[in-house]
Amino acid sequence: MDHYSQIQRAIGYLEEHLQDEFNIRKAAAAAGFSAFHFQRLFQAITGFTVLEYVRKRRLTEAAGQLLDSADGILHVALKWGYHSQEAFTRAFTAHWGTTPARFRKLNELPASAKIQQSIDFNDYRTRLGGVFIMNKPRLVTMKAIQIIGYAYHTNLNNDQHYNEIPGFYHDFGSEQKFMNIPERARPDLAYGVACQFEDDGAFTFLVGEETSSDKALLQPGYIAFEIPGGLYAEFTVDGSGQDIRKMIYGSWLPQSNYERREGPDFEITDVWKSTPEQLDMKIYIPVK
């Protein structure tokens, strides 16, 4: 599957609608992805969010209009999606380091100009193609797994999830939240499941265990969840414990012959074999 070409179609949509209200769902639909998955792929490949890209593109185009026309600042602000001249001035100054009025008087781009040109994902295809070093995953077909987990809430934006997920595991263990899981089938294995995805990048991360109970009365904050059966790409975390999802979504998946199917990512940690320095963890991505 050519993820680069698909994302480029979304870039085309965003470029055509830079002056319209930002709509992540329509942009993602142009690429054939869900809003959440599109944001995750885009961010993993580029290193910044879709919203950040749109904001920088608008401010770049607005700067060009200030230099190349006599249009009033309020007119420019409204054209590029700002509801007031004050809001535009704050955003413009934060990005360019000077107010729109002074920028126009200078009549040139600053030496440290933060220009955001339209992205061509073929550049990323070439760049990533030369540095891809991730070990290939093992493809496994799994049966459905019943788990009960404590629900934590996080977000893709600003890499919030990378910073917070280790703390979720620590809280789950230190507060002995696993003791509230009935009929624990594999207490040696801790599951981390990403689910309940929202268009704005928010999602739920469950930390829990496999259970043999299907009609449990759950404590507040706990969710019963079935990990669907099917084909998964299994990645082994290499000792350091550093999250490798950026490499999975930024390098492996776009260059693979697989497409991510519907369903949650999840990871399994053998808590008896793991230490803070050496994790025994596997990450599973649903593919087809």
LORO-684952 format. One line per 2 residues: for each residue x, y, z of N, C-alpha, C. Coordinates in Angstrom, 2 decimals. Layout:
residues N
X:Y:Z:X:Y:Z:X:Y:Z; ...
This chain:
residues 288
0.84:-1.19:0.00:0.00:0.00:0.00:0.88:1.25:0.00; 0.60:2.21:-0.87:1.42:3.40:-0.99:0.90:4.49:-0.06
1.36:4.45:1.19:0.90:5.43:2.17:1.33:6.85:1.81; 2.50:6.99:1.19:2.99:8.32:0.85:2.04:9.01:-0.14
1.62:8.28:-1.18:0.70:8.85:-2.16:-0.65:9.16:-1.53; -1.10:8.29:-0.63:-2.36:8.55:0.04:-2.30:9.82:0.89
-1.23:9.97:1.67:-1.11:11.16:2.49:-0.96:12.39:1.62; -0.31:12.25:0.45:-0.16:13.39:-0.45:-1.52:13.87:-0.94
-2.47:12.94:-1.11:-3.82:13.34:-1.50:-4.45:14.21:-0.40; -4.19:13.84:0.86:-4.69:14.65:1.97:-4.04:16.02:1.98
-2.74:16.06:1.66:-2.05:17.36:1.58:-2.70:18.22:0.51; -3.05:17.60:-0.61:-3.74:18.33:-1.67:-5.05:18.92:-1.19
-5.79:18.15:-0.41:-7.04:18.65:0.15:-6.77:19.83:1.09; -5.79:19.68:1.97:-5.48:20.76:2.91:-5.06:22.03:2.18
-4.26:21.88:1.12:-3.82:23.06:0.37:-4.99:23.76:-0.31; -5.93:22.99:-0.81:-7.09:23.57:-1.47:-8.03:24.27:-0.49
-7.92:23.91:0.80:-8.86:24.43:1.79:-8.13:25.16:2.92; -6.97:25.74:2.61:-6.22:26.47:3.64:-7.01:27.65:4.20
-7.88:28.23:3.38:-8.65:29.39:3.83:-9.97:29.00:4.50; -10.26:27.71:4.52:-11.51:27.24:5.12:-11.25:26.77:6.55
-12.31:26.51:7.27:-12.18:25.98:8.62:-11.51:24.61:8.57; -10.54:24.40:9.43:-9.77:23.16:9.45:-10.70:21.97:9.74
-10.66:20.96:8.88:-11.51:19.78:9.04:-10.65:18.53:8.87; -10.18:17.98:9.98:-9.27:16.83:9.92:-9.96:15.60:9.34
-11.26:15.46:9.57:-11.97:14.28:9.08:-12.02:14.27:7.55; -12.29:15.42:6.93:-12.35:15.47:5.46:-10.96:15.30:4.85
-9.95:15.85:5.49:-8.59:15.67:4.99:-8.19:14.21:5.04; -8.50:13.55:6.16:-8.17:12.13:6.30:-8.93:11.29:5.29
-10.20:11.66:5.03:-11.00:10.91:4.06:-10.39:10.99:2.67; -9.77:12.12:2.34:-9.11:12.25:1.04:-7.97:11.25:0.90
-7.38:10.85:2.03:-6.29:9.88:2.03:-6.81:8.45:2.21; -8.10:8.31:2.54:-8.66:6.98:2.76:-8.37:6.44:4.15
-8.07:7.33:5.11:-7.77:6.92:6.48:-8.82:7.49:7.43; -8.87:6.91:8.63:-9.61:7.56:9.70:-8.83:8.80:10.13
-9.52:9.72:10.79:-8.86:10.95:11.22:-7.71:10.66:12.17; -7.93:9.74:13.11:-6.90:9.42:14.09:-5.69:8.78:13.42
-5.92:7.80:12.55:-4.79:7.10:11.92:-4.02:8.04:10.99; -4.73:8.93:10.28:-4.05:9.89:9.43:-3.12:10.77:10.25
-3.61:11.28:11.38:-2.77:12.12:12.24:-1.56:11.37:12.76; -1.77:10.09:13.12:-0.67:9.31:13.67:0.40:9.06:12.60
0.00:8.70:11.40:0.96:8.49:10.32:1.70:9.78:9.98; 0.94:10.86:9.80:1.53:12.14:9.43:2.56:12.57:10.46
2.20:12.49:11.72:3.09:12.94:12.79:4.32:12.06:12.91; 4.14:10.74:12.74:5.28:9.83:12.84:6.28:10.06:11.71
5.79:10.39:10.53:6.67:10.59:9.38:7.34:11.96:9.41; 6.56:13.01:9.72:7.09:14.37:9.63:7.70:14.89:10.93
7.20:14.39:12.06:7.68:14.89:13.34:6.86:16.03:13.89; 5.81:16.46:13.18:4.92:17.50:13.70:3.48:17.15:13.32
2.53:17.84:13.95:1.13:17.48:13.78:0.55:18.10:12.51; -0.60:17.57:12.08:-1.31:18.12:10.92:-1.73:19.55:11.20
-2.26:19.80:12.39:-2.70:21.14:12.74:-1.54:22.13:12.73; -0.37:21.69:13.21:0.81:22.56:13.19:1.21:22.87:11.75
1.13:21.90:10.87:1.44:22.11:9.46:0.50:23.15:8.85; -0.80:22.98:9.10:-1.78:23.92:8.54:-1.55:25.32:9.08
-1.28:25.44:10.38:-1.04:26.74:10.98:0.17:27.42:10.34; 1.27:26.68:10.14:2.47:27.26:9.54:2.26:27.61:8.08
1.47:26.79:7.37:1.19:27.10:5.96:0.38:28.39:5.86; -0.62:28.54:6.73:-1.44:29.74:6.70:-0.61:30.99:6.99
0.26:30.89:7.99:1.07:32.05:8.35:2.10:32.37:7.26; 2.57:31.35:6.56:3.49:31.58:5.44:2.77:32.30:4.31
1.57:31.82:3.97:0.79:32.47:2.90:0.38:33.87:3.31; 0.02:34.06:4.57:-0.36:35.39:5.05:0.81:36.36:4.94
2.02:35.88:5.27:3.21:36.73:5.17:3.44:37.14:3.72; 3.27:36.20:2.81:3.43:36.52:1.40:2.42:37.56:0.93
1.18:37.44:1.41:0.16:38.41:1.02:0.47:39.79:1.58; 1.00:39.87:2.80:1.37:41.16:3.37:2.46:41.85:2.55
3.40:41.06:2.03:4.51:41.64:1.26:4.10:41.99:-0.17; 3.16:41.22:-0.73:2.86:41.34:-2.16:1.59:42.12:-2.46
0.89:42.59:-1.42:-0.36:43.31:-1.67:-0.50:44.47:-0.69; -1.50:45.31:-0.95:-1.82:46.41:-0.04:-3.04:46.09:0.81
-3.45:44.82:0.84:-4.61:44.41:1.61:-4.42:44.73:3.09; -5.49:45.17:3.74:-5.42:45.48:5.15:-5.12:44.26:5.99
-4.55:44.49:7.17:-4.17:43.37:8.03:-5.40:42.57:8.46; -6.52:43.25:8.74:-7.74:42.53:9.11:-8.22:41.65:7.96
-8.13:42.16:6.74:-8.53:41.37:5.57:-7.66:40.11:5.44; -6.36:40.28:5.64:-5.45:39.13:5.57:-5.76:38.13:6.68
-6.02:38.65:7.87:-6.32:37.79:9.02:-7.55:36.94:8.75; -8.62:37.57:8.28:-9.87:36.83:8.03:-9.70:35.83:6.89
-8.93:36.19:5.88:-8.73:35.30:4.74:-8.04:34.01:5.16; -7.13:34.08:6.15:-6.35:32.91:6.52:-6.80:32.29:7.84
-8.10:32.46:8.11:-8.71:31.64:9.15:-8.72:32.22:10.55; -8.34:33.50:10.72:-8.35:34.11:12.04:-9.60:34.98:12.19
-10.22:34.91:13.35:-11.50:35.59:13.55:-11.36:37.04:13.96; -10.14:37.46:14.25:-9.92:38.87:14.61:-8.49:39.26:14.26
-8.25:40.56:14.13:-6.90:41.04:13.86:-5.99:40.77:15.06; -6.55:40.84:16.28:-5.76:40.60:17.48:-5.24:39.17:17.53
-6.12:38.22:17.23:-5.71:36.80:17.24:-4.65:36.55:16.18; -4.84:37.14:15.01:-3.86:36.98:13.93:-2.52:37.59:14.33
-2.54:38.77:14.94:-1.30:39.44:15.33:-0.53:38.61:16.35; -1.24:38.02:17.32:-0.57:37.18:18.32:0.09:35.98:17.66
-0.66:35.29:16.78:-0.11:34.10:16.12:1.04:34.48:15.18; 0.88:35.56:14.44:1.90:36.00:13.49:3.19:36.37:14.22
3.05:37.12:15.32:4.22:37.56:16.08:4.94:36.38:16.71; 4.18:35.40:17.23:4.79:34.23:17.83:5.58:33.43:16.79
5.09:33.42:15.55:5.74:32.62:14.50:6.90:33.37:13.85; 6.69:34.65:13.51:7.68:35.40:12.73:8.58:36.28:13.59
8.21:36.49:14.84:9.03:37.32:15.72:8.83:38.80:15.56; 7.80:39.20:14.84:7.49:40.61:14.65:6.02:40.74:14.29
5.45:41.91:14.48:4.03:42.11:14.19:3.81:42.17:12.68; 2.56:41.93:12.23:2.28:42.03:10.79:2.61:43.42:10.22
2.32:44.50:10.99:2.58:45.85:10.49:4.08:46.09:10.30; 4.88:45.69:11.27:6.33:45.88:11.16:6.90:44.97:10.07
6.37:43.77:9.98:6.79:42.83:8.93:6.60:43.47:7.56; 5.45:44.10:7.37:5.18:44.74:6.07:6.13:45.91:5.81
6.44:46.68:6.85:7.35:47.81:6.68:8.75:47.35:6.31; 9.19:46.24:6.91:10.52:45.71:6.59:10.60:45.26:5.14
9.46:44.80:4.61:9.34:44.42:3.20:10.30:43.32:2.77; 10.63:42.44:3.71:11.47:41.30:3.38:11.31:40.23:4.45
11.62:39.01:4.10:11.55:37.92:5.06:12.73:38.00:6.02; 12.52:37.75:7.31:13.64:37.74:8.25:14.67:36.68:7.88
15.88:36.87:8.35:16.95:35.91:8.05:16.61:34.52:8.57; 15.90:34.47:9.69:15.51:33.18:10.27:14.07:32.85:9.94
13.68:33.10:8.71:12.29:32.92:8.29:11.83:31.48:8.49; 10.63:31.35:9.07:10.05:30.02:9.34:9.04:29.69:8.24
9.53:29.61:7.02:8.66:29.36:5.88:8.25:27.89:5.86; 6.96:27.64:5.69:6.47:26.28:5.54:5.92:26.10:4.14
6.72:25.47:3.29:6.25:25.18:1.95:5.32:23.97:1.98; 4.55:23.82:0.91:3.68:22.64:0.80:4.54:21.38:0.79
4.15:20.41:1.58:4.94:19.18:1.70:4.77:18.29:0.48; 5.86:17.69:0.05:5.84:16.65:-0.97:6.30:15.36:-0.30
5.40:14.42:-0.13:5.76:13.21:0.60:6.69:12.29:-0.17; 6.92:12.57:-1.43:7.95:11.82:-2.16:9.33:12.10:-1.57
9.52:13.31:-1.02:10.79:13.62:-0.35:10.99:12.73:0.86; 9.91:12.51:1.62:10.00:11.64:2.79:10.24:10.20:2.36
9.62:9.79:1.25:9.83:8.43:0.74:11.31:8.20:0.47; 11.95:9.15:-0.20:13.37:9.03:-0.52:14.25:9.09:0.72
13.92:10.03:1.61:14.73:10.22:2.80:14.66:9.01:3.73; 13.47:8.52:3.98:13.30:7.39:4.89:13.81:6.09:4.28
13.74:6.03:2.95:14.17:4.80:2.29:15.63:4.50:2.52; 16.43:5.54:2.79:17.85:5.32:2.97:18.28:5.05:4.40
17.37:5.23:5.38:17.78:5.09:6.77:16.95:4.06:7.53; 16.17:3.27:6.81:15.27:2.33:7.47:16.06:1.15:8.02
16.12:1.03:9.35:16.95:0.00:9.95:16.17:-0.90:10.92; 14.87:-0.72:11.01:14.09:-1.51:11.95:14.07:-2.99:11.54
14.18:-3.86:12.53:14.04:-5.28:12.26:12.62:-5.58:11.78; 12.50:-6.51:10.86:11.19:-6.86:10.34:10.36:-7.53:11.43
9.06:-7.26:11.43:8.21:-7.90:12.44:7.91:-9.34:12.08; 7.42:-10.06:13.07:6.88:-11.40:12.83:5.38:-11.25:12.63
4.83:-11.88:11.60:3.40:-11.83:11.35:2.73:-13.00:12.06; 1.76:-12.69:12.90:1.10:-13.73:13.69:-0.41:-13.57:13.56
-1.09:-14.69:13.57:-2.55:-14.70:13.60:-2.98:-15.07:15.01; -3.77:-14.20:15.62:-4.13:-14.36:17.02:-5.63:-14.54:17.18
-6.02:-15.26:18.23:-7.42:-15.36:18.60:-7.80:-14.15:19.44; -9.08:-13.90:19.57:-9.56:-12.79:20.39:-9.13:-12.98:21.85
-8.80:-11.88:22.51:-8.34:-11.92:23.90:-9.23:-11.01:24.74; -9.76:-11.54:25.83:-10.57:-10.73:26.75:-9.67:-10.13:27.82
-9.73:-8.81:27.96:-8.96:-8.18:29.03:-9.86:-7.24:29.82; -9.44:-6.94:31.01:-10.03:-5.86:31.82:-8.88:-4.93:32.19
-9.09:-3.65:31.95:-8.02:-2.69:32.21:-8.53:-1.40:32.79; -7.62:-0.67:33.40:-7.93:0.66:33.91:-7.74:1.65:32.77
-8.70:2.56:32.60:-8.70:3.48:31.46:-7.96:4.78:31.80; -6.90:5.04:31.07:-6.18:6.31:31.16:-6.43:7.09:29.87
-6.39:8.40:29.95:-6.71:9.22:28.78:-5.50:10.08:28.40; -5.21:10.09:27.10:-4.03:10.82:26.61:-4.31:11.33:25.20
-3.27:11.83:24.53:-3.47:12.48:23.24:-2.20:12.38:22.41; -2.37:12.32:21.07:-1.22:12.31:20.17:-0.48:13.64:20.16
-1.21:14.73:20.37:-0.62:16.06:20.18:0.53:16.31:21.14; 1.58:16.93:20.58:2.80:17.26:21.34:3.44:16.02:21.96
3.21:14.86:21.34:3.76:13.60:21.84:3.35:13.34:23.29; 2.17:13.81:23.64:1.69:13.66:25.01:1.67:12.19:25.43
1.24:11.30:24.51:1.11:9.89:24.86:2.46:9.25:25.17; 3.51:9.65:24.45:4.83:9.08:24.72:5.31:9.45:26.12
4.97:10.66:26.54:5.39:11.11:27.86:4.57:10.49:28.98; 3.30:10.22:28.71:2.39:9.81:29.78:2.26:8.30:29.97
2.39:7.51:28.91:2.12:6.08:29.01:3.02:5.37:30.03; 4.32:5.66:30.10:5.12:5.01:31.17:4.56:5.27:32.56
4.03:6.48:32.78:3.43:6.80:34.06:2.16:6.02:34.32; 1.41:5.69:33.25:0.20:4.88:33.43:0.57:3.49:33.98
1.61:2.90:33.42:2.04:1.58:33.90:2.50:1.67:35.36; 3.23:2.74:35.67:3.72:2.89:37.04:2.55:3.02:38.02
1.55:3.82:37.65:0.38:3.99:38.50:-0.37:2.67:38.66; -0.53:1.95:37.57:-1.26:0.67:37.59:-0.59:-0.32:38.55
0.75:-0.32:38.55:1.47:-1.25:39.43:1.58:-0.76:40.85; 1.98:0.51:41.02:2.22:1.01:42.37:0.94:1.12:43.18
-0.17:1.41:42.51:-1.46:1.49:43.20:-2.19:0.15:43.22; -1.52:-0.89:42.69:-2.06:-2.25:42.68:-3.47:-2.30:42.06
-3.63:-1.57:40.98:-4.92:-1.58:40.30:-5.24:-2.95:39.70; -4.23:-3.75:39.47:-4.45:-5.10:38.93:-5.25:-5.98:39.90
-5.24:-5.64:41.19:-5.96:-6.44:42.18:-7.48:-6.31:42.02; -7.94:-5.32:41.29:-9.38:-5.13:41.07:-9.88:-5.87:39.83
-8.99:-6.62:39.17:-9.38:-7.37:37.98:-9.81:-8.77:38.40; -11.06:-9.15:38.14:-11.53:-10.47:38.54:-11.03:-11.57:37.60
-10.81:-12.74:38.17:-10.45:-13.95:37.39:-9.28:-13.67:36.45; -8.18:-13.21:37.03:-6.97:-12.91:36.26:-6.42:-14.20:35.67
-6.34:-14.24:34.34:-5.93:-15.48:33.67:-4.42:-15.56:33.51; -3.75:-14.40:33.31:-2.29:-14.38:33.10:-1.70:-13.22:33.88
-1.56:-13.34:35.21:-1.04:-12.21:36.00:0.40:-11.86:35.70; 1.09:-12.70:34.93:2.47:-12.39:34.55:2.55:-11.44:33.37
1.42:-11.21:32.68:1.42:-10.39:31.47:0.59:-9.13:31.68; 1.18:-7.98:31.39:0.46:-6.71:31.44:0.15:-6.26:30.02
-1.09:-5.92:29.76:-1.53:-5.47:28.43:-1.67:-3.95:28.44; -1.23:-3.34:27.36:-1.49:-1.92:27.12:-2.20:-1.80:25.79
-3.40:-1.23:25.79:-4.24:-1.22:24.60:-4.68:0.21:24.28; -4.40:0.65:23.06:-4.86:1.96:22.59:-6.23:1.78:21.94
-7.23:2.54:22.40:-8.58:2.37:21.88:-9.36:3.68:22.04; -10.62:3.66:21.63:-11.52:4.80:21.75:-10.89:6.07:21.17
-10.55:5.99:19.88:-9.85:7.08:19.21:-10.81:8.23:18.88; -10.35:9.46:19.07:-11.12:10.66:18.74:-10.45:11.42:17.60
-11.26:12.20:16.88:-10.73:12.94:15.72:-9.65:13.95:16.10; -9.69:14.45:17.34:-8.72:15.48:17.74:-7.41:14.88:18.25
-7.24:13.56:18.13:-6.01:12.91:18.57:-6.08:12.32:19.95; -7.18:12.56:20.67:-7.34:11.97:21.99:-7.67:10.48:21.87
-7.22:9.70:22.84:-7.59:8.29:22.87:-7.43:7.75:24.28; -7.97:6.56:24.49:-7.88:5.88:25.78:-6.78:4.84:25.70
-5.99:4.76:26.76:-4.97:3.72:26.85:-5.31:2.86:28.06; -5.68:1.61:27.79:-6.01:0.67:28.85:-4.75:-0.05:29.31
-4.55:-0.12:30.62:-3.51:-0.97:31.19:-4.24:-2.03:32.00; -4.04:-3.29:31.62:-4.80:-4.34:32.28:-4.22:-5.71:32.08
-5.07:-6.71:32.32:-4.65:-8.11:32.23:-5.73:-8.93:31.56; -5.32:-10.08:31.08:-6.24:-11.03:30.49:-7.13:-11.60:31.59
-8.40:-11.82:31.26:-9.34:-12.34:32.24:-10.17:-13.46:31.64; -10.64:-14.35:32.49:-11.53:-15.42:32.04:-12.98:-15.10:32.38
-13.21:-13.89:32.92:-14.55:-13.47:33.30:-15.18:-12.66:32.19; -16.42:-12.99:31.81:-17.09:-12.23:30.76:-18.29:-11.44:31.30
-18.58:-11.57:32.59:-19.70:-10.83:33.17:-19.29:-10.25:34.53; -18.14:-9.62:34.54:-17.61:-9.11:35.80:-18.27:-7.78:36.17
-18.45:-7.58:37.46:-18.88:-6.29:37.98:-17.63:-5.46:38.21; -17.46:-4.40:37.43:-16.20:-3.68:37.40:-16.20:-2.49:38.36
-15.03:-2.22:38.90:-14.83:-1.03:39.73:-14.82:0.21:38.82; -15.14:1.40:39.37:-15.10:2.63:38.56:-13.72:2.83:37.93
-13.74:3.21:36.66:-12.50:3.45:35.93:-12.01:2.26:35.13; -12.60:1.09:35.33:-12.17:-0.12:34.64:-13.09:-0.41:33.45
-12.50:-1.00:32.40:-13.24:-1.32:31.18:-12.93:-2.76:30.78; -13.99:-3.48:30.42:-13.81:-4.80:29.80:-13.66:-4.59:28.30
-12.67:-5.23:27.71:-12.36:-4.98:26.31:-11.92:-6.28:25.64; -12.40:-6.50:24.42:-11.96:-7.66:23.64:-11.01:-7.21:22.55
-9.79:-7.70:22.61:-8.84:-7.48:21.52:-9.23:-8.41:20.38; -9.57:-7.88:19.22:-10.06:-8.74:18.13:-8.99:-9.72:17.65
-9.43:-10.87:17.23:-8.52:-11.81:16.60:-8.17:-11.35:15.19; -7.16:-11.97:14.61:-6.77:-11.62:13.24:-5.27:-11.55:13.07
-4.85:-10.96:11.95:-3.43:-10.87:11.61:-2.82:-9.63:12.25; -1.65:-9.83:12.88:-0.93:-8.72:13.53:0.54:-8.77:13.13
1.14:-7.59:13.04:2.59:-7.48:12.93:3.13:-7.36:14.35; 4.01:-8.28:14.74:4.54:-8.33:16.10:5.97:-7.78:16.12
6.18:-6.73:16.89:7.49:-6.11:17.03:8.02:-6.36:18.44; 9.27:-6.76:18.53:9.91:-6.97:19.82:10.69:-5.74:20.21
10.40:-5.22:21.42:11.13:-4.05:21.91:12.54:-4.48:22.28; 13.51:-3.71:21.81:14.91:-4.08:21.99:15.47:-3.50:23.28
15.21:-4.18:24.38:15.91:-3.91:25.63:15.76:-2.55:26.24; 16.03:-1.49:25.50:16.04:-0.16:26.08:14.67:0.28:26.54
13.63:-0.27:25.95:12.27:0.11:26.33:11.77:1.37:25.65; 12.59:1.96:24.79:12.14:3.15:24.08:10.98:2.78:23.16
9.93:3.59:23.19:8.76:3.29:22.36:9.15:3.35:20.89; 8.80:2.28:20.16:9.21:2.20:18.76:8.06:2.50:17.81
6.94:3.00:18.33:5.80:3.25:17.45:6.10:4.31:16.39; 6.95:5.28:16.72:7.31:6.28:15.71:7.97:5.62:14.52
8.83:4.65:14.80:9.50:3.95:13.70:8.53:3.05:12.96; 7.60:2.43:13.71:6.62:1.55:13.07:5.77:2.35:12.09
5.22:3.46:12.56:4.32:4.25:11.71:5.07:5.20:10.78; 6.25:5.63:11.17:6.99:6.56:10.35:7.85:5.90:9.29
8.25:4.64:9.51:9.16:3.97:8.58:8.62:2.64:8.08; 8.34:1.73:9.01:8.00:0.38:8.57:6.70:0.33:7.79
5.62:0.84:8.36:4.31:0.71:7.72:4.25:1.39:6.35; 4.74:2.64:6.20:4.68:3.26:4.88:5.48:2.52:3.82
6.53:1.78:4.24:7.37:1.08:3.27:7.03:-0.40:3.13; 6.04:-0.84:3.89:5.66:-2.25:3.84:4.60:-2.46:2.77
4.25:-3.72:2.56:3.17:-4.05:1.63:1.85:-4.26:2.38; 1.82:-3.81:3.63:0.64:-4.05:4.45:-0.11:-2.75:4.71
-1.38:-2.91:5.00:-2.25:-1.80:5.37:-2.73:-2.04:6.79; -2.76:-1.00:7.56:-3.29:-1.14:8.93:-4.80:-1.29:8.85
-5.31:-2.39:9.41:-6.76:-2.60:9.41:-7.36:-1.99:10.68; -8.68:-2.00:10.74:-9.37:-1.48:11.91:-9.04:-2.33:13.14
-9.03:-1.67:14.29:-8.72:-2.38:15.52:-7.65:-1.68:16.30; -7.44:-2.09:17.54:-6.49:-1.39:18.41:-5.06:-1.89:18.25
-4.10:-0.99:18.45:-2.73:-1.42:18.75:-2.73:-1.95:20.18; -1.85:-2.88:20.45:-1.67:-3.25:21.85:-0.27:-3.77:22.06
0.13:-3.83:23.32:1.45:-4.32:23.69:1.31:-5.25:24.88; 2.22:-6.19:24.95:2.22:-7.15:26.06:3.59:-7.13:26.70
3.62:-6.92:28.01:4.86:-6.92:28.77:4.87:-8.09:29.74; 5.93:-8.88:29.72:6.10:-9.95:30.71:6.68:-9.29:31.96
5.82:-9.05:32.95:6.25:-8.28:34.12:7.24:-9.05:34.99; 7.25:-10.36:34.91:8.17:-11.14:35.73:9.58:-11.16:35.14
9.67:-10.98:33.83:10.97:-10.99:33.17:11.54:-9.60:32.96; 10.71:-8.57:33.14:11.14:-7.21:32.82:11.72:-6.50:34.04
12.64:-5.58:33.74:13.18:-4.66:34.74:13.08:-3.26:34.14; 13.27:-2.20:34.93:13.23:-0.85:34.36:14.25:-0.65:33.24
15.35:-1.38:33.29:16.40:-1.23:32.27:16.20:-2.17:31.09; 15.46:-3.25:31.28:15.35:-4.28:30.25:13.92:-4.78:30.18
13.15:-4.25:29.23:11.76:-4.66:29.09:11.66:-5.93:28.25; 10.74:-6.78:28.63:10.36:-7.92:27.78:8.97:-7.59:27.24
8.95:-6.88:26.11:7.69:-6.36:25.57:7.57:-6.65:24.09; 6.34:-6.89:23.65:6.04:-7.02:22.24:4.88:-6.07:21.89
4.97:-5.43:20.74:3.95:-4.51:20.26:3.25:-5.12:19.06; 1.93:-5.03:19.02:1.13:-5.65:17.97:0.32:-4.60:17.22
0.45:-4.60:15.89:-0.27:-3.67:15.02:-1.17:-4.50:14.10; -2.48:-4.25:14.08:-3.38:-5.01:13.20:-3.14:-4.66:11.73
-2.91:-5.65:10.91:-2.61:-5.39:9.49:-3.41:-6.35:8.61; -3.41:-6.02:7.33:-4.04:-6.90:6.32:-3.28:-6.78:5.01
